[in-house]
């Protein structure tokens, strides 16, 4: 492990696998003995926390840690994730090997291995590619083939991941029409997780939001280029 200028760091801690810890020596080196891939975080005084995934097949890995305060002032770390949902195969045993997430504990367990990576950022954002609620199938948009709805326990997954904001500007937030949008909003509302990209009107959907990230206000907007021209029976 080196600093941003390439000098070895001797005060680095790597925490992984439910509390296991390794400390770097005077040359910035540490060794770990693992039987499967693990996710963890590297921490050092005055440095940005750095997530790290290590596999038993890895040999030598070099990691650079950046100062929390750079030449232009405070630095922040942002993590952006892709599509997230907890419907379909996570609610019914339709695919061998997929964990079921039909209660809060299971919903957290599904994502727990990723938590060291996502929770280490000053701001973590994922795309919630689903309606959130318990709406009946016959209330979904007529004529749409691909429908995704996740139960409210998806919030437990988002909390486990340390998510600060979600984006809803995608081609599934409206799968149940206005009813689904309202359900998603009412479920997310008490969490404090901001949710640009959808709304009861075009103005609401395109309005940006501000997120507090490491003591700074960061603006977020959400949009998608995916429409009904080539998917879902041209709906």
GROMACS elastic network, one bead per residue, 0.5 to 0.9 nm:
[ bonds ]
;  ai    aj funct       b0    kb
    1     6     6  0.86077   500
    1     7     6  0.83816   500
    1     8     6  0.59278   500
    1     9     6  0.58915   500
    1    10     6  0.81858   500
    1    12     6  0.76017   500
    1    24     6  0.77100   500
    1    27     6  0.83057   500
    1    29     6  0.63299   500
    1    30     6  0.84857   500
    1    42     6  0.89964   500
    1    61     6  0.83968   500
    1    62     6  0.58888   500
    1    64     6  0.59182   500
    1    65     6  0.72500   500
    2     5     6  0.74889   500
    2     6     6  0.51195   500
    2     7     6  0.50577   500
    2     9     6  0.52265   500
    2    10     6  0.87471   500
    2    27     6  0.89011   500
    2    28     6  0.65143   500
    2    62     6  0.76339   500
    2    63     6  0.63655   500
    2    65     6  0.62498   500
    2    66     6  0.89257   500
    3     6     6  0.52691   500
    3     7     6  0.53974   500
    3     8     6  0.64125   500
    3     9     6  0.63666   500
    3    47     6  0.85086   500
    3    63     6  0.84706   500
    3    64     6  0.54069   500
    3    66     6  0.60927   500
    3    67     6  0.76831   500
    4     7     6  0.75485   500
    4    64     6  0.57669   500
    4    65     6  0.58246   500
    4    66     6  0.51493   500
    4    67     6  0.72772   500
    5    64     6  0.84661   500
    5    66     6  0.87971   500
    6    64     6  0.73271   500
    7    27     6  0.88644   500
    7    28     6  0.85075   500
    8    26     6  0.75668   500
    8    27     6  0.54791   500
    8    29     6  0.81333   500
    9    12     6  0.64224   500
    9    24     6  0.73562   500
    9    25     6  0.80462   500
    9    26     6  0.71047   500
    9    27     6  0.67651   500
    9    29     6  0.82673   500
    9    44     6  0.83349   500
    9    65     6  0.87715   500
   10    23     6  0.80273   500
   10    24     6  0.53131   500
   10    25     6  0.51851   500
   10    27     6  0.62245   500
   10    29     6  0.77640   500
   10    44     6  0.88792   500
   11    23     6  0.70746   500
   11    24     6  0.61588   500
   11    25     6  0.75364   500
   11    26     6  0.80645   500
   11    28     6  0.77625   500
   11    43     6  0.84342   500
   11    44     6  0.59396   500
   11    45     6  0.75163   500
   12    22     6  0.83887   500
   12    23     6  0.57841   500
   12    24     6  0.53169   500
   12    25     6  0.83564   500
   12    28     6  0.74534   500
   12    42     6  0.65284   500
   12    43     6  0.56260   500
   12    45     6  0.79894   500
   13    21     6  0.67892   500
   13    22     6  0.58020   500
   13    24     6  0.65289   500
   13    41     6  0.80360   500
   13    42     6  0.56107   500
   13    43     6  0.53203   500
   13    44     6  0.65138   500
   14    20     6  0.82227   500
   14    21     6  0.55241   500
   14    22     6  0.51550   500
   14    23     6  0.63728   500
   14    24     6  0.81649   500
   14    30     6  0.87179   500
   14    40     6  0.66475   500
   14    41     6  0.56150   500
   14    43     6  0.65912   500
   14    52     6  0.86574   500
   15    18     6  0.80603   500
   15    19     6  0.61042   500
   15    20     6  0.56544   500
   15    22     6  0.65971   500
   15    23     6  0.88621   500
   15    39     6  0.86751   500
   15    40     6  0.54314   500
   15    41     6  0.56450   500
   15    42     6  0.67724   500
   15    43     6  0.83100   500
   15   116     6  0.88498   500
   16    19     6  0.58270   500
   16    20     6  0.52182   500
   16    21     6  0.62641   500
   16    22     6  0.85340   500
   16    38     6  0.65594   500
   16    39     6  0.59527   500
   16    41     6  0.68027   500
   16   116     6  0.78133   500
   17    20     6  0.55765   500
   17    21     6  0.84375   500
   17    38     6  0.61559   500
   17    39     6  0.69953   500
   17    40     6  0.70696   500
   17   113     6  0.84927   500
   21    32     6  0.88069   500
   22    30     6  0.65633   500
   22    31     6  0.73207   500
   22    32     6  0.70082   500
   23    28     6  0.87841   500
   23    29     6  0.81416   500
   23    30     6  0.62092   500
   23    31     6  0.86700   500
   24    27     6  0.74703   500
   24    28     6  0.50385   500
   24    31     6  0.83510   500
   25    28     6  0.52608   500
   25    29     6  0.53983   500
   25    30     6  0.64387   500
   26    29     6  0.73812   500
   27    30     6  0.89327   500
   33    56     6  0.77174   500
   34    37     6  0.72898   500
   34    38     6  0.77962   500
   34    54     6  0.87096   500
   34    55     6  0.76335   500
   34    56     6  0.58996   500
   35    38     6  0.89117   500
   35    55     6  0.81781   500
   35    56     6  0.60731   500
   36    54     6  0.85347   500
   36    55     6  0.61916   500
   36    56     6  0.59351   500
   36    57     6  0.89524   500
   37    53     6  0.68973   500
   37    54     6  0.54938   500
   37    56     6  0.62684   500
   37    57     6  0.87112   500
   38    52     6  0.83542   500
   38    53     6  0.56605   500
   38    54     6  0.54846   500
   38    55     6  0.65503   500
   38    56     6  0.88432   500
   38   113     6  0.79168   500
   39    51     6  0.73553   500
   39    52     6  0.58262   500
   39    54     6  0.65362   500
   39    55     6  0.89878   500
   39   113     6  0.67988   500
   39   114     6  0.69146   500
   39   115     6  0.83695   500
   39   116     6  0.62934   500
   39   117     6  0.67777   500
   40    50     6  0.85730   500
   40    51     6  0.58132   500
   40    52     6  0.53874   500
   40    53     6  0.63401   500
   40    54     6  0.82409   500
   40   114     6  0.88384   500
   40   115     6  0.87119   500
   40   116     6  0.53002   500
   40   117     6  0.66170   500
   41    49     6  0.65900   500
   41    50     6  0.55013   500
   41    52     6  0.56668   500
   41    53     6  0.84556   500
   41   116     6  0.62883   500
   41   117     6  0.69300   500
   41   120     6  0.74376   500
   42    48     6  0.87288   500
   42    49     6  0.58084   500
   42    50     6  0.50544   500
   42    51     6  0.62042   500
   42    52     6  0.70461   500
   42    65     6  0.83082   500
   43    46     6  0.88401   500
   43    47     6  0.69283   500
   43    48     6  0.72661   500
   43    49     6  0.50725   500
   43    50     6  0.67337   500
   43    51     6  0.89607   500
   43    65     6  0.85237   500
   44    47     6  0.54782   500
   44    48     6  0.77590   500
   44    49     6  0.73853   500
   44    65     6  0.82714   500
   45    48     6  0.86114   500
   45    67     6  0.89505   500
   46    66     6  0.86360   500
   46    67     6  0.59242   500
   46    68     6  0.56406   500
   46    69     6  0.76742   500
   47    50     6  0.85581   500
   47    65     6  0.62341   500
   47    66     6  0.55247   500
   47    69     6  0.80285   500
   48    65     6  0.65589   500
   48    66     6  0.57076   500
   48    67     6  0.59951   500
   48    68     6  0.50118   500
   48    69     6  0.87708   500
   48    75     6  0.79436   500
   48    76     6  0.78281   500
   48    77     6  0.74002   500
   48   121     6  0.87970   500
   49    65     6  0.76515   500
   49    66     6  0.84798   500
   49    68     6  0.86606   500
   49    77     6  0.83388   500
   49   120     6  0.64032   500
   49   121     6  0.75455   500
   50    63     6  0.86128   500
   50    64     6  0.85443   500
   50    65     6  0.68011   500
   50    66     6  0.86513   500
   50   117     6  0.81759   500
   50   120     6  0.74254   500
   50   121     6  0.85194   500
   51   116     6  0.69009   500
   51   117     6  0.50094   500
   51   118     6  0.80764   500
   51   120     6  0.70006   500
   51   121     6  0.88056   500
   52    63     6  0.85783   500
   52   116     6  0.86301   500
   52   117     6  0.71842   500
   53   117     6  0.83716   500
   54    57     6  0.84172   500
   54    58     6  0.67657   500
   54    61     6  0.85744   500
   55    58     6  0.53657   500
   55    59     6  0.88271   500
   56    59     6  0.80841   500
   58    61     6  0.72686   500
   66    69     6  0.84629   500
   66    70     6  0.81773   500
   66    75     6  0.88860   500
   67    70     6  0.60106   500
   67    74     6  0.89036   500
   67    75     6  0.77904   500
   68    73     6  0.84832   500
   68    74     6  0.61353   500
   68    75     6  0.53575   500
   68    76     6  0.74265   500
   69    72     6  0.76897   500
   69    73     6  0.52494   500
   69    75     6  0.56347   500
   69    76     6  0.89874   500
   70    73     6  0.51503   500
   70    74     6  0.62270   500
   70    75     6  0.64565   500
   71    74     6  0.85489   500
   72    75     6  0.82981   500
   75   214     6  0.89749   500
   76   121     6  0.78148   500
   76   122     6  0.60687   500
   76   123     6  0.81652   500
   76   213     6  0.76740   500
   76   214     6  0.67391   500
   76   216     6  0.88669   500
   77   120     6  0.83370   500
   77   121     6  0.51160   500
   77   122     6  0.52850   500
   77   123     6  0.67571   500
   77   124     6  0.87185   500
   77   213     6  0.88689   500
   77   214     6  0.87589   500
   78   121     6  0.55484   500
   78   122     6  0.59349   500
   78   124     6  0.59124   500
   78   125     6  0.79135   500
   78   213     6  0.86321   500
   79   117     6  0.87414   500
   79   118     6  0.66101   500
   79   119     6  0.88755   500
   79   120     6  0.87376   500
   79   121     6  0.60977   500
   79   122     6  0.80616   500
   79   123     6  0.62937   500
   79   125     6  0.62408   500
   79   126     6  0.83965   500
   80   118     6  0.86948   500
   80   123     6  0.84527   500
   80   124     6  0.59514   500
   80   126     6  0.58156   500
   80   127     6  0.84671   500
   81    84     6  0.81508   500
   81   118     6  0.86060   500
   81   124     6  0.76715   500
   81   125     6  0.60449   500
   81   127     6  0.66605   500
   82   125     6  0.85765   500
   82   126     6  0.55786   500
   82   127     6  0.53851   500
   82   128     6  0.81602   500
   82   129     6  0.86712   500
   83   126     6  0.67153   500
   83   128     6  0.58821   500
   83   129     6  0.53502   500
   83   130     6  0.87273   500
   84   126     6  0.68273   500
   84   127     6  0.59583   500
   84   129     6  0.56215   500
   84   130     6  0.76224   500
   84   154     6  0.89480   500
   85    88     6  0.87036   500
   85    90     6  0.87869   500
   85   127     6  0.88260   500
   85   128     6  0.62109   500
   85   129     6  0.58833   500
   85   130     6  0.58244   500
   85   131     6  0.86290   500
   85   132     6  0.87951   500
   85   148     6  0.78306   500
   85   149     6  0.77521   500
   85   150     6  0.61143   500
   85   154     6  0.71843   500
   86    89     6  0.80128   500
   86    90     6  0.56711   500
   86    91     6  0.73710   500
   86   101     6  0.72015   500
   86   102     6  0.89022   500
   86   107     6  0.79837   500
   86   130     6  0.82608   500
   86   148     6  0.88410   500
   86   149     6  0.77362   500
   86   151     6  0.70152   500
   86   153     6  0.81599   500
   86   154     6  0.58885   500
   86   157     6  0.86032   500
   87    90     6  0.54612   500
   87    91     6  0.57974   500
   87    92     6  0.85043   500
   87   101     6  0.87100   500
   87   130     6  0.80727   500
   87   148     6  0.64594   500
   87   149     6  0.55680   500
   87   151     6  0.68933   500
   87   154     6  0.87633   500
   88    91     6  0.56743   500
   88    92     6  0.65252   500
   88    93     6  0.89577   500
   88    94     6  0.82247   500
   88   148     6  0.72563   500
   88   149     6  0.77472   500
   88   150     6  0.78247   500
   89    92     6  0.51238   500
   89    93     6  0.60546   500
   89    94     6  0.55058   500
   89    95     6  0.63396   500
   89    98     6  0.70895   500
   89    99     6  0.84073   500
   89   100     6  0.74455   500
   90    93     6  0.72465   500
   90    94     6  0.84425   500
   90    95     6  0.88475   500
   90    98     6  0.67748   500
   90    99     6  0.62858   500
   90   101     6  0.54604   500
   90   102     6  0.74161   500
   90   107     6  0.89896   500
   90   150     6  0.89786   500
   91    94     6  0.87083   500
   91    99     6  0.87733   500
   91   100     6  0.56419   500
   91   101     6  0.60760   500
   91   102     6  0.57994   500
   91   150     6  0.86104   500
   91   151     6  0.87477   500
   92    95     6  0.83750   500
   92   100     6  0.69114   500
   92   101     6  0.89683   500
   92   102     6  0.87213   500
   93    96     6  0.71212   500
   93    97     6  0.88116   500
   93    98     6  0.74955   500
   93    99     6  0.83123   500
   93   100     6  0.70416   500
   94    98     6  0.82465   500
   95    98     6  0.59005   500
   96    99     6  0.86710   500
   99   106     6  0.79943   500
   99   109     6  0.86527   500
   99   110     6  0.65053   500
  100   103     6  0.86700   500
  100   106     6  0.68645   500
  100   107     6  0.79199   500
  100   110     6  0.79498   500
  101   104     6  0.74449   500
  101   105     6  0.78601   500
  101   108     6  0.80900   500
  101   109     6  0.80559   500
  101   110     6  0.69251   500
  101   153     6  0.79750   500
  101   154     6  0.85227   500
  102   105     6  0.85143   500
  102   106     6  0.65002   500
  102   107     6  0.68762   500
  102   151     6  0.81074   500
  102   153     6  0.74322   500
  103   106     6  0.54484   500
  103   107     6  0.61069   500
  103   108     6  0.87962   500
  103   153     6  0.63110   500
  103   156     6  0.89390   500
  104   107     6  0.50660   500
  104   108     6  0.63557   500
  104   109     6  0.86898   500
  104   152     6  0.89421   500
  104   153     6  0.54138   500
  104   154     6  0.80462   500
  104   155     6  0.84604   500
  104   156     6  0.58088   500
  104   157     6  0.79923   500
  105   108     6  0.53369   500
  105   109     6  0.62689   500
  105   110     6  0.88902   500
  105   153     6  0.88860   500
  105   156     6  0.78744   500
  106   110     6  0.62258   500
  106   153     6  0.89370   500
  106   156     6  0.89464   500
  106   157     6  0.87706   500
  107   110     6  0.54272   500
  107   111     6  0.72478   500
  107   112     6  0.88584   500
  107   153     6  0.63040   500
  107   154     6  0.64445   500
  107   155     6  0.83515   500
  107   156     6  0.59870   500
  107   157     6  0.52525   500
  107   160     6  0.87096   500
  108   111     6  0.57447   500
  108   112     6  0.59159   500
  108   153     6  0.86934   500
  108   154     6  0.84745   500
  108   156     6  0.56874   500
  108   158     6  0.81865   500
  108   159     6  0.80662   500
  108   160     6  0.57433   500
  108   161     6  0.83358   500
  109   113     6  0.78235   500
  109   157     6  0.79525   500
  109   160     6  0.85647   500
  110   113     6  0.77559   500
  110   114     6  0.89473   500
  110   157     6  0.74464   500
  111   114     6  0.55421   500
  111   115     6  0.66449   500
  111   157     6  0.63429   500
  111   158     6  0.86765   500
  111   160     6  0.71603   500
  111   161     6  0.69257   500
  112   115     6  0.51882   500
  112   116     6  0.80619   500
  112   157     6  0.82368   500
  112   160     6  0.67059   500
  112   161     6  0.73766   500
  113   116     6  0.71110   500
  113   117     6  0.84919   500
  114   117     6  0.55638   500
  114   118     6  0.64375   500
  114   119     6  0.85007   500
  114   160     6  0.89727   500
  114   161     6  0.70294   500
  115   118     6  0.52371   500
  115   119     6  0.55423   500
  115   120     6  0.81390   500
  115   160     6  0.63921   500
  115   162     6  0.72655   500
  116   119     6  0.57008   500
  116   120     6  0.63408   500
  116   161     6  0.81434   500
  117   120     6  0.58874   500
  117   121     6  0.78804   500
  117   161     6  0.83440   500
  118   121     6  0.62797   500
  118   123     6  0.88380   500
  118   124     6  0.64089   500
  118   125     6  0.89986   500
  118   161     6  0.56610   500
  118   162     6  0.63859   500
  118   163     6  0.76192   500
  119   122     6  0.81336   500
  119   123     6  0.84287   500
  119   124     6  0.72226   500
  119   160     6  0.79891   500
  119   161     6  0.56961   500
  119   163     6  0.73750   500
  120   123     6  0.85678   500
  120   124     6  0.85640   500
  120   162     6  0.81333   500
  121   124     6  0.61116   500
  121   162     6  0.85259   500
  122   164     6  0.88049   500
  122   212     6  0.88855   500
  122   213     6  0.53825   500
  122   214     6  0.54007   500
  123   162     6  0.84578   500
  123   163     6  0.73518   500
  123   164     6  0.59454   500
  123   165     6  0.77811   500
  123   211     6  0.82420   500
  123   212     6  0.81127   500
  123   213     6  0.54521   500
  123   214     6  0.76654   500
  124   161     6  0.82560   500
  124   162     6  0.67208   500
  124   164     6  0.54398   500
  124   165     6  0.66483   500
  124   166     6  0.85391   500
  125   163     6  0.58298   500
  125   164     6  0.61344   500
  125   166     6  0.53949   500
  125   167     6  0.73743   500
  126   158     6  0.87644   500
  126   163     6  0.71511   500
  126   164     6  0.87189   500
  126   165     6  0.69441   500
  126   166     6  0.50791   500
  126   167     6  0.63904   500
  127   130     6  0.88924   500
  127   165     6  0.87852   500
  127   166     6  0.54887   500
  127   168     6  0.63954   500
  127   169     6  0.81223   500
  127   170     6  0.79121   500
  128   131     6  0.80592   500
  128   132     6  0.89112   500
  128   166     6  0.60665   500
  128   167     6  0.60715   500
  128   168     6  0.59861   500
  128   169     6  0.88619   500
  128   170     6  0.82383   500
  128   172     6  0.87029   500
  128   173     6  0.77772   500
  129   148     6  0.75814   500
  129   149     6  0.87811   500
  129   167     6  0.83591   500
  129   168     6  0.69862   500
  129   169     6  0.86929   500
  129   170     6  0.64878   500
  129   171     6  0.74982   500
  129   172     6  0.56297   500
  129   173     6  0.63347   500
  130   147     6  0.81023   500
  130   148     6  0.51011   500
  130   149     6  0.52378   500
  130   150     6  0.62880   500
  130   168     6  0.82883   500
  130   170     6  0.86335   500
  130   171     6  0.86080   500
  130   172     6  0.52313   500
  130   173     6  0.52705   500
  130   174     6  0.82319   500
  130   175     6  0.77468   500
  130   184     6  0.86477   500
  131   147     6  0.87528   500
  131   148     6  0.63694   500
  131   150     6  0.61344   500
  131   151     6  0.84979   500
  131   172     6  0.67442   500
  131   173     6  0.51677   500
  131   174     6  0.70425   500
  131   175     6  0.67377   500
  131   176     6  0.71728   500
  131   180     6  0.57901   500
  131   181     6  0.68541   500
  131   183     6  0.75193   500
  131   184     6  0.58119   500
  132   135     6  0.86629   500
  132   148     6  0.88106   500
  132   149     6  0.57069   500
  132   151     6  0.56549   500
  132   152     6  0.59875   500
  132   153     6  0.89811   500
  132   154     6  0.77677   500
  132   173     6  0.85138   500
  132   180     6  0.72097   500
  132   181     6  0.82096   500
  132   183     6  0.62831   500
  132   185     6  0.82685   500
  132   187     6  0.69616   500
  132   188     6  0.84269   500
  133   149     6  0.67669   500
  133   150     6  0.62319   500
  133   151     6  0.50572   500
  133   152     6  0.57050   500
  133   180     6  0.73525   500
  133   183     6  0.56836   500
  133   184     6  0.63902   500
  133   187     6  0.72877   500
  134   149     6  0.77591   500
  134   150     6  0.77247   500
  134   151     6  0.59918   500
  134   152     6  0.77683   500
  134   183     6  0.83986   500
  135   138     6  0.84563   500
  135   139     6  0.67544   500
  135   140     6  0.79801   500
  135   149     6  0.80822   500
  135   176     6  0.79796   500
  135   179     6  0.85023   500
  135   180     6  0.75137   500
  135   183     6  0.83541   500
  136   139     6  0.54390   500
  136   140     6  0.73302   500
  137   140     6  0.56027   500
  137   176     6  0.86538   500
  138   141     6  0.81499   500
  138   142     6  0.81983   500
  139   142     6  0.82304   500
  139   176     6  0.63428   500
  139   177     6  0.84745   500
  139   179     6  0.82269   500
  139   180     6  0.88306   500
  140   143     6  0.89843   500
  140   144     6  0.81318   500
  140   147     6  0.77792   500
  140   174     6  0.89746   500
  140   175     6  0.60562   500
  140   177     6  0.68596   500
  140   179     6  0.87360   500
  140   180     6  0.80772   500
  141   144     6  0.60114   500
  141   147     6  0.85852   500
  141   174     6  0.82239   500
  141   175     6  0.58705   500
  141   176     6  0.53247   500
  141   177     6  0.61169   500
  142   145     6  0.86066   500
  142   176     6  0.89870   500
  143   232     6  0.74825   500
  143   233     6  0.70725   500
  143   235     6  0.69520   500
  144   147     6  0.69171   500
  144   175     6  0.76683   500
  144   231     6  0.88322   500
  144   232     6  0.51601   500
  144   233     6  0.67699   500
  144   234     6  0.86276   500
  144   235     6  0.65186   500
  145   231     6  0.85906   500
  145   232     6  0.52993   500
  145   233     6  0.72705   500
  146   172     6  0.82890   500
  146   175     6  0.82690   500
  146   231     6  0.86870   500
  146   232     6  0.64726   500
  147   172     6  0.68959   500
  147   175     6  0.58313   500
  147   176     6  0.81991   500
  148   172     6  0.64796   500
  148   173     6  0.84388   500
  148   175     6  0.69646   500
  148   176     6  0.89948   500
  149   172     6  0.85153   500
  149   173     6  0.88565   500
  149   175     6  0.80075   500
  149   176     6  0.85150   500
  149   180     6  0.87385   500
  150   153     6  0.79346   500
  150   154     6  0.66044   500
  151   154     6  0.61680   500
  151   155     6  0.86621   500
  152   155     6  0.59796   500
  152   156     6  0.81112   500
  152   184     6  0.87152   500
  152   187     6  0.66318   500
  152   188     6  0.87085   500
  153   156     6  0.52646   500
  153   157     6  0.70551   500
  153   158     6  0.89789   500
  154   157     6  0.50778   500
  154   158     6  0.63781   500
  154   159     6  0.87100   500
  155   159     6  0.61097   500
  155   160     6  0.84954   500
  155   187     6  0.81367   500
  155   188     6  0.74384   500
  155   191     6  0.80462   500
  156   159     6  0.50945   500
  156   160     6  0.60893   500
  156   161     6  0.86084   500
  157   160     6  0.50527   500
  157   161     6  0.62335   500
  157   162     6  0.87170   500
  157   163     6  0.89342   500
  158   161     6  0.51030   500
  158   162     6  0.62889   500
  158   163     6  0.54140   500
  158   164     6  0.85283   500
  159   162     6  0.50447   500
  159   163     6  0.60655   500
  159   164     6  0.85544   500
  159   191     6  0.86601   500
  160   163     6  0.78086   500
  163   166     6  0.73803   500
  163   193     6  0.72934   500
  164   192     6  0.78844   500
  164   193     6  0.53066   500
  164   194     6  0.69357   500
  164   211     6  0.77003   500
  164   212     6  0.86810   500
  164   213     6  0.85104   500
  165   192     6  0.85720   500
  165   193     6  0.50392   500
  165   195     6  0.59981   500
  165   196     6  0.82338   500
  165   211     6  0.74866   500
  165   220     6  0.85850   500
  166   193     6  0.69107   500
  166   194     6  0.62689   500
  166   195     6  0.50080   500
  166   196     6  0.71100   500
  166   197     6  0.88739   500
  166   222     6  0.89621   500
  167   170     6  0.77910   500
  167   194     6  0.82913   500
  167   195     6  0.55230   500
  167   196     6  0.55040   500
  167   197     6  0.58392   500
  167   198     6  0.83223   500
  167   220     6  0.87131   500
  167   221     6  0.78376   500
  167   222     6  0.56572   500
  167   223     6  0.81658   500
  168   171     6  0.85766   500
  168   172     6  0.82636   500
  168   173     6  0.58653   500
  168   174     6  0.89949   500
  168   195     6  0.63722   500
  168   196     6  0.60663   500
  168   198     6  0.55156   500
  168   205     6  0.86337   500
  168   222     6  0.66738   500
  168   223     6  0.77959   500
  168   224     6  0.89770   500
  169   172     6  0.85769   500
  169   173     6  0.71809   500
  169   196     6  0.71699   500
  169   198     6  0.58936   500
  169   205     6  0.77469   500
  169   206     6  0.85995   500
  169   221     6  0.85839   500
  169   224     6  0.54250   500
  170   173     6  0.60644   500
  170   174     6  0.82569   500
  170   197     6  0.76378   500
  170   198     6  0.85125   500
  170   222     6  0.82827   500
  170   223     6  0.67600   500
  170   224     6  0.53124   500
  170   225     6  0.81509   500
  170   226     6  0.70897   500
  170   227     6  0.87060   500
  171   174     6  0.68557   500
  171   175     6  0.76821   500
  171   224     6  0.74253   500
  171   225     6  0.87956   500
  171   226     6  0.61864   500
  171   227     6  0.65703   500
  171   228     6  0.84810   500
  172   175     6  0.51019   500
  172   176     6  0.85262   500
  173   176     6  0.78378   500
  173   177     6  0.82085   500
  173   180     6  0.74141   500
  173   181     6  0.65311   500
  173   184     6  0.81689   500
  173   197     6  0.88679   500
  173   198     6  0.72250   500
  174   178     6  0.68858   500
  174   179     6  0.85866   500
  174   180     6  0.63790   500
  174   181     6  0.61503   500
  174   198     6  0.81118   500
  175   178     6  0.88203   500
  175   180     6  0.68634   500
  175   181     6  0.84952   500
  176   179     6  0.59809   500
  176   181     6  0.72716   500
  177   180     6  0.54094   500
  177   181     6  0.64827   500
  177   182     6  0.88214   500
  178   181     6  0.50198   500
  178   182     6  0.61292   500
  178   183     6  0.85178   500
  178   199     6  0.82418   500
  178   200     6  0.67140   500
  179   182     6  0.52510   500
  179   183     6  0.62058   500
  179   184     6  0.87310   500
  180   184     6  0.61341   500
  180   185     6  0.85350   500
  181   184     6  0.51392   500
  181   185     6  0.61684   500
  181   186     6  0.86232   500
  181   198     6  0.72025   500
  181   199     6  0.68150   500
  181   200     6  0.75925   500
  182   185     6  0.50449   500
  182   186     6  0.60585   500
  182   187     6  0.85397   500
  182   199     6  0.81056   500
  182   200     6  0.79540   500
  183   186     6  0.52027   500
  183   187     6  0.61731   500
  183   188     6  0.86167   500
  184   187     6  0.52430   500
  184   188     6  0.61442   500
  184   189     6  0.83690   500
  185   188     6  0.52061   500
  185   189     6  0.57093   500
  185   195     6  0.80933   500
  185   199     6  0.85950   500
  186   189     6  0.51272   500
  186   190     6  0.76606   500
  187   190     6  0.70399   500
  187   191     6  0.80306   500
  188   191     6  0.55730   500
  188   192     6  0.72915   500
  188   193     6  0.65429   500
  188   194     6  0.80319   500
  188   195     6  0.80473   500
  189   192     6  0.62711   500
  189   193     6  0.73097   500
  189   194     6  0.82131   500
  190   193     6  0.81363   500
  191   194     6  0.85496   500
  193   211     6  0.89892   500
  194   209     6  0.72345   500
  194   210     6  0.81716   500
  194   211     6  0.73398   500
  195   198     6  0.76255   500
  195   209     6  0.78650   500
  195   220     6  0.89719   500
  195   221     6  0.89515   500
  195   222     6  0.85946   500
  196   199     6  0.82522   500
  196   204     6  0.84656   500
  196   205     6  0.66581   500
  196   206     6  0.73169   500
  196   207     6  0.68926   500
  196   208     6  0.61813   500
  196   209     6  0.63743   500
  196   220     6  0.70103   500
  196   221     6  0.57383   500
  196   222     6  0.55950   500
  196   223     6  0.86139   500
  197   204     6  0.80488   500
  197   206     6  0.58789   500
  197   207     6  0.74927   500
  197   208     6  0.80794   500
  197   221     6  0.65756   500
  197   223     6  0.58482   500
  197   224     6  0.85808   500
  198   201     6  0.81130   500
  198   202     6  0.80585   500
  198   204     6  0.67739   500
  198   206     6  0.71874   500
  198   207     6  0.87943   500
  198   222     6  0.82386   500
  198   223     6  0.87690   500
  199   202     6  0.69261   500
  199   203     6  0.77395   500
  199   206     6  0.80819   500
  199   207     6  0.89326   500
  200   203     6  0.82803   500
  200   204     6  0.62873   500
  200   205     6  0.71535   500
  201   204     6  0.51923   500
  201   205     6  0.62151   500
  201   206     6  0.87051   500
  202   205     6  0.50940   500
  202   206     6  0.61539   500
  202   207     6  0.85054   500
  203   206     6  0.54030   500
  203   207     6  0.60657   500
  204   207     6  0.53230   500
  204   208     6  0.87025   500
  205   208     6  0.84149   500
  205   222     6  0.82825   500
  205   223     6  0.86556   500
  206   221     6  0.70551   500
  206   222     6  0.71847   500
  206   223     6  0.75229   500
  207   220     6  0.89781   500
  207   221     6  0.69145   500
  207   222     6  0.86348   500
  208   219     6  0.65825   500
  208   220     6  0.54744   500
  208   222     6  0.76891   500
  209   218     6  0.82593   500
  209   219     6  0.56964   500
  209   220     6  0.53179   500
  209   221     6  0.66756   500
  210   217     6  0.58992   500
  210   218     6  0.54274   500
  210   220     6  0.62038   500
  211   216     6  0.79825   500
  211   217     6  0.54288   500
  211   218     6  0.51034   500
  211   219     6  0.63376   500
  211   220     6  0.72837   500
  212   215     6  0.60158   500
  212   216     6  0.55281   500
  212   218     6  0.63464   500
  213   216     6  0.51945   500
  213   217     6  0.61481   500
  213   218     6  0.66053   500
  214   217     6  0.83666   500
  224   227     6  0.79178   500
  226   229     6  0.81524   500
  226   230     6  0.84354   500
  226   231     6  0.84311   500
  227   230     6  0.72265   500
  227   231     6  0.72412   500
  227   232     6  0.88990   500
  227   234     6  0.81465   500
  227   235     6  0.80136   500
  228   231     6  0.52867   500
  228   232     6  0.61849   500
  228   233     6  0.72077   500
  229   232     6  0.83008   500
  229   233     6  0.81461   500
  229   235     6  0.72863   500
  230   233     6  0.74095   500
  230   234     6  0.58340   500
  230   235     6  0.87612   500
  231   234     6  0.56785   500
  231   235     6  0.74358   500
  232   235     6  0.56567   500
